[in-house]
Amino acid sequence: MRVLYFHQHFSTPRGSSGIRSYEMARRLLARGHQVTMVCGSYGGGQTGLTDPFVDGRRAGKTDGIDIIEFDLSYSNSDSFLKRTATFLKFAVRSVGLVFVEQYDLVFATTTPLTAGLPGIVARWLRGKPFVFEVRDLWPELPRAMGVIRNPMVLWAMSLVEWASYRSAQRLIGLSPGIVAGIARRGVPTEKVIMVPNGCDLDIFGARVEPWRPAQVAESDLLAVFAGTHGMANGLDAVLDAAAELKQRKRHDIKLLLIGQGKLKPALKARAARAGLDNVVFHEPVDKVRLAGLMAATDLGLQVLADVPAFYYGTSPNKFFDYIAAGVPVLNNYPGWLAELIRQHRCGYAVPPGNPAAFADALEHAAADREALKLMGARGRELAQGEFSRQMLADRWVDWLEALYSSLQSGR
């Protein structure tokens, strides 16, 4: 089976962003299939291609994956209009490939929502099977956050969502809320499965060199947020907790924010104004380097803005990286991940908008390091038992193979 795989923000482990599509593609290769990955240039991503772009694109092979990369740089720091233009340019160029590439099945994954457009064209104009993976519910999330208010833009996004869902023979949601959201659009439940983000047990279980930033002493409790510093992440909650700890004179607890994003400069400016020297900012690192940081981390911070649509409608990479590394998690919003943490006793779940409760959890962690280690061990067990990347990827490939076989046989 030849799979034409569209993921605008694709990255290998050489980059600092999620590697779900890389691992899924590698699993397809291991099972004897061919994969052509179509992507753009992402600020936190690394495709492995180094040749110069020619006429706005370059192509090559990385770890067995054929890659077509468009010269369309994207960053979370870009303006809304610039990001929208980049999304549309990628969609148009991807649609062009649908007519010239050789493939048996199209697989497209969000974000952005426009990733579904080449799949729609492949399904209706070339008669190819189309599978659509939904990582976030659009336009539900931007509407809930108040990021997009223009009714015409929301209507257009809703139309693209509806067309993508109805064109795809099968759909994948990354969380319970996403699966439910797809079903609410009238898609039969038997056409939708949940394949959450997975844990890269080999990367985070390997022998690595532990490290901490110079501002963090070995005796300090180190709590790390590793991810995008954007509106959705609600990282002011971390600074609120830092201010609470400062008032309590807990200088032995350090909060590290590692990554990039539109709000990072504002967060750094606020921390400087408030004298929050217990907050450390760091540039993003690749997966191996992140594994070394996790080996020296006491607590992983799973933080999001208090938006009810997030409670069951997200599947954050960072949560799965934390538990893969055996690091307990402090989560600050309700939902399915908070329920997992409570059920498996692998961290702390605190209510949103409550800096005192956030700081209480950090102090509790600092006071009982042995209990913290046990939480981390239970998190690693959860990662191995339910969220192993290889296990989930095998199920995903089984599902794609079954779909393709059934369509080929005309059932």
Protein Blocks (a to p, Z undefined) as FASTA:
>chain_A
ZZddddfkgccfkbmbdfklmmmmmmmmmnopacdddddddfkbcehiabdceehiacdd
eehiacddddddcdfkbcfklmmmmmmmmmmmmmmmmmmmccfbdcdddddfklmmmmmm
mmmmnopacddddfbdcfklmmmnomamcfklmmmmmmmmmmmmmmpmbdcdfbfklmmm
mmmnopafklpccddddddfklmmmccdddddfklcfklccddddddddfklopmmmmmm
mmmmmmnopakbccddedddjklmmmmmmmmmnopakbccdddddfklmmmmmmmcfbdc
ddddddfklmmmcccfklmmmmmnopacddfbecjklmmmmmnopaccddehilklmmmm
mmmmmmmmmlmmmmmmmmmmmmmmmmgfklmmmmmmmmmmmmmmmmmnoZZ
